[in-house]
Amino acid sequence: MGERGPAVKLFRAFDRPLQLRRSRPRSFAEWSALRRWGKLPNWETSVPGFLLRQARIEAALSQQELAERLGVTQQAVSRVEQWSSNPTVDLMRRWLEACGARLELRVSR
């Protein structure tokens, strides 16, 4: 019986679902496909740069066209569309308006 106790504890440790975090960002193509299929983990559904890129693509705008509408460079648009970007709320609002969409923020308990 003494041997069974630790084995049961070891089994239960593996019985829980694992919640792994990615150590590196996904590519936009992978993120977009997983989002379309509803397979993204909850913490990955709101990557600001990828959401803004998706809005630009759906509006059929090139980075250069969007840059002109926003009064910034094409390189600035490219930087914002990266996984690791951290755009301000004002930039996201202006970006989405230029793409014919709107930004909705909600705080709930």
Biopython code that builds the backbone (N, CA, C, O; Angstrom):
import numpy as np
from Bio.PDB.StructureBuilder import StructureBuilder

atoms = [
    (1, "MET", "N", (0.806, -1.207, 0.000)),
    (1, "MET", "CA", (0.000, 0.000, 0.000)),
    (1, "MET", "C", (0.847, 1.268, 0.000)),
    (1, "MET", "O", (0.446, 2.290, -0.558)),
    (2, "GLY", "N", (2.014, 1.198, 0.625)),
    (2, "GLY", "CA", (2.875, 2.365, 0.674)),
    (2, "GLY", "C", (3.309, 2.810, -0.718)),
    (2, "GLY", "O", (3.519, 4.003, -0.940)),
    (3, "GLU", "N", (3.445, 1.897, -1.641)),
    (3, "GLU", "CA", (3.871, 2.236, -3.001)),
    (3, "GLU", "C", (2.743, 2.863, -3.818)),
    (3, "GLU", "O", (3.006, 3.649, -4.728)),
    (4, "ARG", "N", (1.513, 2.533, -3.510)),
    (4, "ARG", "CA", (0.392, 3.033, -4.295)),
    (4, "ARG", "C", (0.126, 4.518, -4.056)),
    (4, "ARG", "O", (-0.255, 5.232, -4.984)),
    (5, "GLY", "N", (0.319, 4.986, -2.837)),
    (5, "GLY", "CA", (0.062, 6.397, -2.508)),
    (5, "GLY", "C", (0.772, 7.375, -3.424)),
    (5, "GLY", "O", (0.111, 8.204, -4.049)),
    (6, "PRO", "N", (2.105, 7.311, -3.529)),
    (6, "PRO", "CA", (2.811, 8.246, -4.404)),
    (6, "PRO", "C", (2.421, 8.108, -5.875)),
    (6, "PRO", "O", (2.369, 9.106, -6.593)),
    (7, "ALA", "N", (2.149, 6.893, -6.329)),
    (7, "ALA", "CA", (1.762, 6.695, -7.727)),
    (7, "ALA", "C", (0.452, 7.407, -8.033)),
    (7, "ALA", "O", (0.293, 7.990, -9.105)),
    (8, "VAL", "N", (-0.485, 7.359, -7.092)),
    (8, "VAL", "CA", (-1.764, 8.036, -7.288)),
    (8, "VAL", "C", (-1.547, 9.540, -7.364)),
    (8, "VAL", "O", (-2.141, 10.201, -8.216)),
    (9, "LYS", "N", (-0.719, 10.091, -6.503)),
    (9, "LYS", "CA", (-0.436, 11.529, -6.530)),
    (9, "LYS", "C", (0.225, 11.917, -7.846)),
    (9, "LYS", "O", (-0.103, 12.953, -8.424)),
    (10, "LEU", "N", (1.145, 11.101, -8.320)),
    (10, "LEU", "CA", (1.816, 11.380, -9.579)),
    (10, "LEU", "C", (0.819, 11.374, -10.737)),
    (10, "LEU", "O", (0.873, 12.240, -11.610)),
    (11, "PHE", "N", (-0.077, 10.412, -10.742)),
    (11, "PHE", "CA", (-1.094, 10.331, -11.787)),
    (11, "PHE", "C", (-1.993, 11.563, -11.769)),
    (11, "PHE", "O", (-2.305, 12.124, -12.819)),
    (12, "ARG", "N", (-2.398, 11.974, -10.603)),
    (12, "ARG", "CA", (-3.291, 13.137, -10.512)),
    (12, "ARG", "C", (-2.615, 14.414, -10.986)),
    (12, "ARG", "O", (-3.283, 15.318, -11.489)),
    (13, "ALA", "N", (-1.319, 14.497, -10.836)),
    (13, "ALA", "CA", (-0.610, 15.679, -11.337)),
    (13, "ALA", "C", (-0.726, 15.777, -12.854)),
    (13, "ALA", "O", (-0.788, 16.878, -13.403)),
    (14, "PHE", "N", (-0.756, 14.625, -13.538)),
    (14, "PHE", "CA", (-0.876, 14.630, -14.993)),
    (14, "PHE", "C", (-2.322, 14.611, -15.448)),
    (14, "PHE", "O", (-2.597, 14.756, -16.639)),
    (15, "ASP", "N", (-3.243, 14.437, -14.529)),
    (15, "ASP", "CA", (-4.666, 14.357, -14.841)),
    (15, "ASP", "C", (-5.252, 15.728, -15.179)),
    (15, "ASP", "O", (-6.269, 15.805, -15.869)),
    (16, "ARG", "N", (-4.635, 16.800, -14.712)),
    (16, "ARG", "CA", (-5.128, 18.158, -14.955)),
    (16, "ARG", "C", (-4.776, 18.609, -16.376)),
    (16, "ARG", "O", (-3.716, 18.264, -16.897)),
    (17, "PRO", "N", (-5.667, 19.376, -16.994)),
    (17, "PRO", "CA", (-5.323, 19.890, -18.327)),
    (17, "PRO", "C", (-4.177, 20.893, -18.230)),
    (17, "PRO", "O", (-4.137, 21.717, -17.316)),
    (18, "LEU", "N", (-3.266, 20.816, -19.161)),
    (18, "LEU", "CA", (-2.132, 21.733, -19.168)),
    (18, "LEU", "C", (-2.527, 23.043, -19.827)),
    (18, "LEU", "O", (-3.283, 23.054, -20.799)),
    (19, "GLN", "N", (-2.019, 24.139, -19.301)),
    (19, "GLN", "CA", (-2.236, 25.449, -19.902)),
    (19, "GLN", "C", (-0.872, 26.006, -20.278)),
    (19, "GLN", "O", (-0.223, 26.687, -19.484)),
    (20, "LEU", "N", (-0.456, 25.711, -21.481)),
    (20, "LEU", "CA", (0.850, 26.146, -21.941)),
    (20, "LEU", "C", (0.760, 27.523, -22.579)),
    (20, "LEU", "O", (-0.200, 27.837, -23.282)),
    (21, "ARG", "N", (1.761, 28.327, -22.327)),
    (21, "ARG", "CA", (1.885, 29.625, -22.989)),
    (21, "ARG", "C", (2.968, 29.506, -24.043)),
    (21, "ARG", "O", (3.962, 28.805, -23.856)),
    (22, "ARG", "N", (2.768, 30.189, -25.137)),
    (22, "ARG", "CA", (3.767, 30.146, -26.201)),
    (22, "ARG", "C", (5.000, 30.927, -25.766)),
    (22, "ARG", "O", (4.888, 31.976, -25.131)),
    (23, "SER", "N", (6.160, 30.417, -26.107)),
    (23, "SER", "CA", (7.394, 31.119, -25.784)),
    (23, "SER", "C", (7.782, 32.091, -26.894)),
    (23, "SER", "O", (8.629, 32.962, -26.693)),
    (24, "ARG", "N", (7.173, 31.944, -28.050)),
    (24, "ARG", "CA", (7.434, 32.881, -29.145)),
    (24, "ARG", "C", (6.115, 33.145, -29.870)),
    (24, "ARG", "O", (5.202, 32.321, -29.816)),
    (25, "PRO", "N", (6.012, 34.277, -30.540)),
    (25, "PRO", "CA", (4.752, 34.626, -31.197)),
    (25, "PRO", "C", (4.424, 33.731, -32.376)),
    (25, "PRO", "O", (5.309, 33.164, -33.016)),
    (26, "ARG", "N", (3.136, 33.616, -32.650)),
    (26, "ARG", "CA", (2.683, 32.912, -33.851)),
    (26, "ARG", "C", (2.878, 33.833, -35.051)),
    (26, "ARG", "O", (2.995, 35.050, -34.906)),
    (27, "SER", "N", (2.909, 33.243, -36.214)),
    (27, "SER", "CA", (2.881, 34.055, -37.427)),
    (27, "SER", "C", (1.446, 34.553, -37.601)),
    (27, "SER", "O", (0.511, 33.971, -37.052)),
    (28, "PHE", "N", (1.280, 35.619, -38.359)),
    (28, "PHE", "CA", (-0.058, 36.153, -38.579)),
    (28, "PHE", "C", (-0.932, 35.128, -39.293)),
    (28, "PHE", "O", (-2.111, 34.988, -38.967)),
    (29, "ALA", "N", (-0.369, 34.409, -40.264)),
    (29, "ALA", "CA", (-1.149, 33.425, -41.018)),
    (29, "ALA", "C", (-1.680, 32.331, -40.092)),
    (29, "ALA", "O", (-2.842, 31.939, -40.202)),
    (30, "GLU", "N", (-0.841, 31.839, -39.183)),
    (30, "GLU", "CA", (-1.277, 30.804, -38.245)),
    (30, "GLU", "C", (-2.339, 31.362, -37.293)),
    (30, "GLU", "O", (-3.363, 30.722, -37.058)),
    (31, "TRP", "N", (-2.094, 32.548, -36.751)),
    (31, "TRP", "CA", (-3.037, 33.176, -35.829)),
    (31, "TRP", "C", (-4.385, 33.391, -36.511)),
    (31, "TRP", "O", (-5.432, 33.105, -35.930)),
    (32, "SER", "N", (-4.357, 33.890, -37.734)),
    (32, "SER", "CA", (-5.578, 34.182, -38.471)),
    (32, "SER", "C", (-6.383, 32.906, -38.729)),
    (32, "SER", "O", (-7.603, 32.893, -38.567)),
    (33, "ALA", "N", (-5.696, 31.836, -39.129)),
    (33, "ALA", "CA", (-6.388, 30.564, -39.388)),
    (33, "ALA", "C", (-6.990, 30.005, -38.105)),
    (33, "ALA", "O", (-8.148, 29.587, -38.097)),
    (34, "LEU", "N", (-6.231, 29.992, -37.036)),
    (34, "LEU", "CA", (-6.746, 29.474, -35.758)),
    (34, "LEU", "C", (-7.916, 30.317, -35.259)),
    (34, "LEU", "O", (-8.863, 29.787, -34.678)),
    (35, "ARG", "N", (-7.853, 31.622, -35.482)),
    (35, "ARG", "CA", (-8.959, 32.507, -35.075)),
    (35, "ARG", "C", (-10.217, 32.184, -35.870)),
    (35, "ARG", "O", (-11.313, 32.112, -35.313)),
    (36, "ARG", "N", (-10.051, 31.990, -37.176)),
    (36, "ARG", "CA", (-11.175, 31.647, -38.046)),
    (36, "ARG", "C", (-11.832, 30.339, -37.621)),
    (36, "ARG", "O", (-13.054, 30.202, -37.678)),
    (37, "TRP", "N", (-11.019, 29.385, -37.197)),
    (37, "TRP", "CA", (-11.519, 28.073, -36.797)),
    (37, "TRP", "C", (-11.985, 28.034, -35.344)),
    (37, "TRP", "O", (-12.487, 27.008, -34.885)),
    (38, "GLY", "N", (-11.825, 29.145, -34.612)),
    (38, "GLY", "CA", (-12.222, 29.176, -33.207)),
    (38, "GLY", "C", (-11.323, 28.342, -32.310)),
    (38, "GLY", "O", (-11.777, 27.821, -31.292)),
    (39, "LYS", "N", (-10.056, 28.208, -32.674)),
    (39, "LYS", "CA", (-9.120, 27.347, -31.939)),
    (39, "LYS", "C", (-8.046, 28.114, -31.180)),
    (39, "LYS", "O", (-7.112, 27.500, -30.664)),
    (40, "LEU", "N", (-8.150, 29.433, -31.098)),
    (40, "LEU", "CA", (-7.156, 30.205, -30.361)),
    (40, "LEU", "C", (-7.429, 30.113, -28.864)),
    (40, "LEU", "O", (-8.588, 30.124, -28.450)),
    (41, "PRO", "N", (-6.378, 30.021, -28.045)),
    (41, "PRO", "CA", (-6.594, 30.107, -26.602)),
    (41, "PRO", "C", (-7.148, 31.497, -26.254)),
    (41, "PRO", "O", (-6.875, 32.463, -26.966)),
    (42, "ASN", "N", (-7.910, 31.602, -25.187)),
    (42, "ASN", "CA", (-8.533, 32.884, -24.810)),
    (42, "ASN", "C", (-7.540, 34.029, -24.718)),
    (42, "ASN", "O", (-7.844, 35.142, -25.146)),
    (43, "TRP", "N", (-6.368, 33.780, -24.171)),
    (43, "TRP", "CA", (-5.404, 34.864, -23.982)),
    (43, "TRP", "C", (-4.791, 35.328, -25.302)),
    (43, "TRP", "O", (-4.126, 36.363, -25.336)),
    (44, "GLU", "N", (-4.998, 34.589, -26.379)),
    (44, "GLU", "CA", (-4.437, 34.964, -27.676)),
    (44, "GLU", "C", (-5.445, 35.606, -28.616)),
    (44, "GLU", "O", (-5.075, 36.005, -29.720)),
    (45, "THR", "N", (-6.694, 35.717, -28.221)),
    (45, "THR", "CA", (-7.707, 36.235, -29.138)),
    (45, "THR", "C", (-7.624, 37.742, -29.327)),
    (45, "THR", "O", (-8.166, 38.268, -30.299)),
    (46, "SER", "N", (-6.969, 38.433, -28.438)),
    (46, "SER", "CA", (-6.948, 39.895, -28.475)),
    (46, "SER", "C", (-5.552, 40.470, -28.654)),
    (46, "SER", "O", (-5.170, 41.390, -27.931)),
    (47, "VAL", "N", (-4.794, 39.955, -29.587)),
    (47, "VAL", "CA", (-3.468, 40.497, -29.889)),
    (47, "VAL", "C", (-3.690, 41.772, -30.710)),
    (47, "VAL", "O", (-4.072, 41.690, -31.878)),
    (48, "PRO", "N", (-3.455, 42.960, -30.112)),
    (48, "PRO", "CA", (-3.818, 44.218, -30.795)),
    (48, "PRO", "C", (-3.244, 44.360, -32.199)),
    (48, "PRO", "O", (-3.969, 44.721, -33.126)),
    (49, "GLY", "N", (-1.966, 44.086, -32.367)),
    (49, "GLY", "CA", (-1.349, 44.247, -33.683)),
    (49, "GLY", "C", (-1.993, 43.379, -34.746)),
    (49, "GLY", "O", (-2.217, 43.827, -35.871)),
    (50, "PHE", "N", (-2.292, 42.130, -34.389)),
    (50, "PHE", "CA", (-2.910, 41.233, -35.361)),
    (50, "PHE", "C", (-4.362, 41.610, -35.632)),
    (50, "PHE", "O", (-4.830, 41.467, -36.761)),
    (51, "LEU", "N", (-5.079, 42.086, -34.627)),
    (51, "LEU", "CA", (-6.456, 42.534, -34.845)),
    (51, "LEU", "C", (-6.490, 43.735, -35.782)),
    (51, "LEU", "O", (-7.358, 43.828, -36.650)),
    (52, "LEU", "N", (-5.538, 44.660, -35.604)),
    (52, "LEU", "CA", (-5.481, 45.830, -36.478)),
    (52, "LEU", "C", (-5.094, 45.427, -37.904)),
    (52, "LEU", "O", (-5.633, 45.963, -38.873)),
    (53, "ARG", "N", (-4.163, 44.486, -38.024)),
    (53, "ARG", "CA", (-3.794, 43.999, -39.359)),
    (53, "ARG", "C", (-4.990, 43.340, -40.036)),
    (53, "ARG", "O", (-5.222, 43.545, -41.228)),
    (54, "GLN", "N", (-5.746, 42.554, -39.283)),
    (54, "GLN", "CA", (-6.925, 41.885, -39.832)),
    (54, "GLN", "C", (-7.928, 42.932, -40.332)),
    (54, "GLN", "O", (-8.515, 42.764, -41.401)),
    (55, "ALA", "N", (-8.124, 43.998, -39.572)),
    (55, "ALA", "CA", (-9.048, 45.062, -39.989)),
    (55, "ALA", "C", (-8.572, 45.722, -41.279)),
    (55, "ALA", "O", (-9.377, 46.014, -42.163)),
    (56, "ARG", "N", (-7.260, 45.959, -41.389)),
    (56, "ARG", "CA", (-6.718, 46.579, -42.614)),
    (56, "ARG", "C", (-6.921, 45.662, -43.809)),
    (56, "ARG", "O", (-7.306, 46.120, -44.884)),
    (57, "ILE", "N", (-6.668, 44.386, -43.633)),
    (57, "ILE", "CA", (-6.827, 43.425, -44.734)),
    (57, "ILE", "C", (-8.291, 43.337, -45.155)),
    (57, "ILE", "O", (-8.596, 43.311, -46.347)),
    (58, "GLU", "N", (-9.195, 43.289, -44.178)),
    (58, "GLU", "CA", (-10.629, 43.222, -44.503)),
    (58, "GLU", "C", (-11.115, 44.483, -45.202)),
    (58, "GLU", "O", (-12.079, 44.432, -45.965)),
    (59, "ALA", "N", (-10.458, 45.622, -44.951)),
    (59, "ALA", "CA", (-10.810, 46.868, -45.626)),
    (59, "ALA", "C", (-10.132, 46.981, -46.999)),
    (59, "ALA", "O", (-10.313, 47.974, -47.704)),
    (60, "ALA", "N", (-9.355, 45.966, -47.371)),
    (60, "ALA", "CA", (-8.649, 45.924, -48.658)),
    (60, "ALA", "C", (-7.713, 47.115, -48.833)),
    (60, "ALA", "O", (-7.630, 47.691, -49.918)),
    (61, "LEU", "N", (-7.010, 47.481, -47.765)),
    (61, "LEU", "CA", (-6.048, 48.576, -47.813)),
    (61, "LEU", "C", (-4.639, 48.022, -47.719)),
    (61, "LEU", "O", (-4.385, 47.064, -46.989)),
    (62, "SER", "N", (-3.725, 48.629, -48.463)),
    (62, "SER", "CA", (-2.315, 48.281, -48.310)),
    (62, "SER", "C", (-1.781, 49.041, -47.101)),
    (62, "SER", "O", (-2.428, 49.964, -46.607)),
    (63, "GLN", "N", (-0.607, 48.653, -46.630)),
    (63, "GLN", "CA", (0.002, 49.390, -45.520)),
    (63, "GLN", "C", (0.250, 50.838, -45.911)),
    (63, "GLN", "O", (0.071, 51.740, -45.094)),
    (64, "GLN", "N", (0.659, 51.068, -47.151)),
    (64, "GLN", "CA", (0.935, 52.428, -47.614)),
    (64, "GLN", "C", (-0.345, 53.269, -47.638)),
    (64, "GLN", "O", (-0.334, 54.424, -47.214)),
    (65, "GLU", "N", (-1.441, 52.697, -48.131)),
    (65, "GLU", "CA", (-2.709, 53.444, -48.177)),
    (65, "GLU", "C", (-3.188, 53.802, -46.771)),
    (65, "GLU", "O", (-3.651, 54.916, -46.530)),
    (66, "LEU", "N", (-3.074, 52.855, -45.856)),
    (66, "LEU", "CA", (-3.481, 53.137, -44.486)),
    (66, "LEU", "C", (-2.572, 54.179, -43.856)),
    (66, "LEU", "O", (-3.041, 55.061, -43.138)),
    (67, "ALA", "N", (-1.278, 54.082, -44.119)),
    (67, "ALA", "CA", (-0.320, 55.052, -43.586)),
    (67, "ALA", "C", (-0.679, 56.467, -44.027)),
    (67, "ALA", "O", (-0.614, 57.404, -43.232)),
    (68, "GLU", "N", (-1.056, 56.620, -45.290)),
    (68, "GLU", "CA", (-1.436, 57.940, -45.797)),
    (68, "GLU", "C", (-2.688, 58.457, -45.097)),
    (68, "GLU", "O", (-2.778, 59.645, -44.786)),
    (69, "ARG", "N", (-3.649, 57.580, -44.850)),
    (69, "ARG", "CA", (-4.877, 57.991, -44.154)),
    (69, "ARG", "C", (-4.587, 58.405, -42.707)),
    (69, "ARG", "O", (-5.235, 59.302, -42.167)),
    (70, "LEU", "N", (-3.610, 57.743, -42.092)),
    (70, "LEU", "CA", (-3.287, 58.033, -40.695)),
    (70, "LEU", "C", (-2.245, 59.136, -40.540)),
    (70, "LEU", "O", (-2.053, 59.661, -39.443)),
    (71, "GLY", "N", (-1.574, 59.488, -41.628)),
    (71, "GLY", "CA", (-0.522, 60.503, -41.558)),
    (71, "GLY", "C", (0.753, 59.979, -40.916)),
    (71, "GLY", "O", (1.458, 60.720, -40.232)),
    (72, "VAL", "N", (1.051, 58.701, -41.135)),
    (72, "VAL", "CA", (2.277, 58.089, -40.614)),
    (72, "VAL", "C", (3.002, 57.395, -41.764)),
    (72, "VAL", "O", (2.526, 57.409, -42.899)),
    (73, "THR", "N", (4.135, 56.797, -41.476)),
    (73, "THR", "CA", (4.876, 56.084, -42.515)),
    (73, "THR", "C", (4.382, 54.642, -42.640)),
    (73, "THR", "O", (3.730, 54.114, -41.739)),
    (74, "GLN", "N", (4.703, 54.025, -43.759)),
    (74, "GLN", "CA", (4.372, 52.615, -43.955)),
    (74, "GLN", "C", (5.096, 51.756, -42.929)),
    (74, "GLN", "O", (4.558, 50.745, -42.477)),
    (75, "GLN", "N", (6.313, 52.147, -42.556)),
    (75, "GLN", "CA", (7.073, 51.398, -41.560)),
    (75, "GLN", "C", (6.387, 51.434, -40.200)),
    (75, "GLN", "O", (6.429, 50.453, -39.459)),
    (76, "ALA", "N", (5.754, 52.559, -39.866)),
    (76, "ALA", "CA", (5.029, 52.662, -38.594)),
    (76, "ALA", "C", (3.831, 51.714, -38.588)),
    (76, "ALA", "O", (3.547, 51.074, -37.576)),
    (77, "VAL", "N", (3.134, 51.625, -39.710)),
    (77, "VAL", "CA", (2.003, 50.700, -39.829)),
    (77, "VAL", "C", (2.502, 49.266, -39.652)),
    (77, "VAL", "O", (1.885, 48.474, -38.939)),
    (78, "SER", "N", (3.612, 48.937, -40.298)),
    (78, "SER", "CA", (4.181, 47.598, -40.190)),
    (78, "SER", "C", (4.535, 47.255, -38.746)),
    (78, "SER", "O", (4.275, 46.141, -38.292)),
    (79, "ARG", "N", (5.122, 48.197, -38.030)),
    (79, "ARG", "CA", (5.489, 47.948, -36.624)),
    (79, "ARG", "C", (4.267, 47.707, -35.750)),
    (79, "ARG", "O", (4.292, 46.843, -34.874)),
    (80, "VAL", "N", (3.201, 48.463, -35.980)),
    (80, "VAL", "CA", (1.982, 48.303, -35.178)),
    (80, "VAL", "C", (1.348, 46.938, -35.434)),
    (80, "VAL", "O", (0.720, 46.383, -34.533)),
    (81, "GLU", "N", (1.492, 46.395, -36.612)),
    (81, "GLU", "CA", (0.851, 45.128, -36.967)),
    (81, "GLU", "C", (1.584, 43.899, -36.442)),
    (81, "GLU", "O", (1.201, 42.774, -36.764)),
    (82, "GLN", "N", (2.615, 44.088, -35.653)),
    (82, "GLN", "CA", (3.362, 42.958, -35.117)),
    (82, "GLN", "C", (2.724, 42.438, -33.835)),
    (82, "GLN", "O", (1.993, 43.154, -33.150)),
    (83, "TRP", "N", (3.016, 41.181, -33.528)),
    (83, "TRP", "CA", (2.513, 40.504, -32.328)),
    (83, "TRP", "C", (2.824, 41.305, -31.067)),
    (83, "TRP", "O", (1.971, 41.441, -30.190)),
    (84, "SER", "N", (4.023, 41.827, -30.977)),
    (84, "SER", "CA", (4.492, 42.460, -29.744)),
    (84, "SER", "C", (4.139, 43.944, -29.632)),
    (84, "SER", "O", (4.541, 44.592, -28.666)),
    (85, "SER", "N", (3.406, 44.490, -30.583)),
    (85, "SER", "CA", (3.103, 45.923, -30.526)),
    (85, "SER", "C", (2.148, 46.228, -29.371)),
    (85, "SER", "O", (1.404, 45.364, -28.909)),
    (86, "ASN", "N", (2.192, 47.461, -28.930)),
    (86, "ASN", "CA", (1.350, 47.912, -27.827)),
    (86, "ASN", "C", (0.763, 49.279, -28.189)),
    (86, "ASN", "O", (1.141, 50.289, -27.594)),
    (87, "PRO", "N", (-0.157, 49.322, -29.162)),
    (87, "PRO", "CA", (-0.694, 50.608, -29.624)),
    (87, "PRO", "C", (-1.590, 51.249, -28.575)),
    (87, "PRO", "O", (-2.185, 50.570, -27.738)),
    (88, "THR", "N", (-1.671, 52.567, -28.640)),
    (88, "THR", "CA", (-2.561, 53.290, -27.731)),
    (88, "THR", "C", (-4.008, 53.113, -28.187)),
    (88, "THR", "O", (-4.273, 52.731, -29.327)),
    (89, "VAL", "N", (-4.916, 53.393, -27.291)),
    (89, "VAL", "CA", (-6.340, 53.303, -27.621)),
    (89, "VAL", "C", (-6.677, 54.316, -28.709)),
    (89, "VAL", "O", (-7.467, 54.020, -29.606)),
    (90, "ASP", "N", (-6.092, 55.496, -28.638)),
    (90, "ASP", "CA", (-6.356, 56.513, -29.657)),
    (90, "ASP", "C", (-5.900, 56.047, -31.037)),
    (90, "ASP", "O", (-6.618, 56.231, -32.020)),
    (91, "LEU", "N", (-4.711, 55.444, -31.118)),
    (91, "LEU", "CA", (-4.238, 54.936, -32.406)),
    (91, "LEU", "C", (-5.156, 53.834, -32.913)),
    (91, "LEU", "O", (-5.485, 53.812, -34.100)),
    (92, "MET", "N", (-5.575, 52.928, -32.054)),
    (92, "MET", "CA", (-6.472, 51.856, -32.488)),
    (92, "MET", "C", (-7.796, 52.429, -33.000)),
    (92, "MET", "O", (-8.332, 51.964, -34.006)),
    (93, "ARG", "N", (-8.317, 53.434, -32.308)),
    (93, "ARG", "CA", (-9.573, 54.061, -32.737)),
    (93, "ARG", "C", (-9.421, 54.695, -34.112)),
    (93, "ARG", "O", (-10.250, 54.470, -34.993)),
    (94, "ARG", "N", (-8.354, 55.497, -34.306)),
    (94, "ARG", "CA", (-8.130, 56.151, -35.600)),
    (94, "ARG", "C", (-7.889, 55.133, -36.705)),
    (94, "ARG", "O", (-8.384, 55.295, -37.821)),
    (95, "TRP", "N", (-7.129, 54.082, -36.397)),
    (95, "TRP", "CA", (-6.817, 53.011, -37.356)),
    (95, "TRP", "C", (-8.100, 52.356, -37.847)),
    (95, "TRP", "O", (-8.317, 52.198, -39.049)),
    (96, "LEU", "N", (-8.945, 51.979, -36.893)),
    (96, "LEU", "CA", (-10.180, 51.283, -37.257)),
    (96, "LEU", "C", (-11.147, 52.192, -38.002)),
    (96, "LEU", "O", (-11.838, 51.733, -38.911)),
    (97, "GLU", "N", (-11.212, 53.467, -37.641)),
    (97, "GLU", "CA", (-12.042, 54.405, -38.392)),
    (97, "GLU", "C", (-11.549, 54.527, -39.826)),
    (97, "GLU", "O", (-12.356, 54.608, -40.752)),
    (98, "ALA", "N", (-10.226, 54.541, -40.022)),
    (98, "ALA", "CA", (-9.659, 54.608, -41.373)),
    (98, "ALA", "C", (-9.983, 53.343, -42.169)),
    (98, "ALA", "O", (-9.989, 53.365, -43.399)),
    (99, "CYS", "N", (-10.250, 52.248, -41.470)),
    (99, "CYS", "CA", (-10.600, 50.975, -42.117)),
    (99, "CYS", "C", (-12.112, 50.777, -42.213)),
    (99, "CYS", "O", (-12.565, 49.725, -42.663)),
    (100, "GLY", "N", (-12.896, 51.765, -41.801)),
    (100, "GLY", "CA", (-14.345, 51.661, -41.878)),
    (100, "GLY", "C", (-14.945, 50.822, -40.761)),
    (100, "GLY", "O", (-16.039, 50.277, -40.908)),
    (101, "ALA", "N", (-14.235, 50.716, -39.651)),
    (101, "ALA", "CA", (-14.732, 49.959, -38.495)),
    (101, "ALA", "C", (-14.713, 50.884, -37.281)),
    (101, "ALA", "O", (-14.357, 52.058, -37.389)),
    (102, "ARG", "N", (-15.095, 50.352, -36.143)),
    (102, "ARG", "CA", (-15.028, 51.163, -34.925)),
    (102, "ARG", "C", (-14.508, 50.311, -33.772)),
    (102, "ARG", "O", (-14.630, 49.086, -33.768)),
    (103, "LEU", "N", (-13.933, 50.993, -32.810)),
    (103, "LEU", "CA", (-13.367, 50.334, -31.640)),
    (103, "LEU", "C", (-14.394, 50.357, -30.516)),
    (103, "LEU", "O", (-14.977, 51.399, -30.214)),
    (104, "GLU", "N", (-14.607, 49.209, -29.906)),
    (104, "GLU", "CA", (-15.498, 49.119, -28.757)),
    (104, "GLU", "C", (-14.709, 48.562, -27.583)),
    (104, "GLU", "O", (-14.181, 47.452, -27.652)),
    (105, "LEU", "N", (-14.629, 49.329, -26.513)),
    (105, "LEU", "CA", (-13.987, 48.872, -25.284)),
    (105, "LEU", "C", (-15.066, 48.679, -24.238)),
    (105, "LEU", "O", (-16.000, 49.475, -24.133)),
    (106, "ARG", "N", (-14.929, 47.620, -23.471)),
    (106, "ARG", "CA", (-15.933, 47.363, -22.444)),
    (106, "ARG", "C", (-15.247, 46.864, -21.194)),
    (106, "ARG", "O", (-14.338, 46.037, -21.259)),
    (107, "VAL", "N", (-15.682, 47.364, -20.067)),
    (107, "VAL", "CA", (-15.211, 46.877, -18.774)),
    (107, "VAL", "C", (-16.422, 46.287, -18.077)),
    (107, "VAL", "O", (-17.451, 46.948, -17.943)),
    (108, "SER", "N", (-16.302, 45.053, -17.637)),
    (108, "SER", "CA", (-17.414, 44.420, -16.957)),
    (108, "SER", "C", (-16.891, 43.617, -15.781)),
    (108, "SER", "O", (-15.711, 43.276, -15.714)),
    (109, "ARG", "N", (-17.778, 43.328, -14.872)),
    (109, "ARG", "CA", (-17.415, 42.527, -13.700)),
    (109, "ARG", "C", (-18.086, 41.190, -13.757)),
    (109, "ARG", "O", (-17.904, 40.370, -12.857)),
]
sb = StructureBuilder()
sb.init_structure("model")
sb.init_model(0)
sb.init_chain("A")
sb.init_seg("    ")
for serial, (resi, resn, name, xyz) in enumerate(atoms, 1):
    if name == "N":
        sb.init_residue(resn, " ", resi, " ")
    sb.init_atom(name, np.array(xyz, "f"), 0.0, 1.0, " ", f" {name:<3s}", serial, name[0])
structure = sb.get_structure()
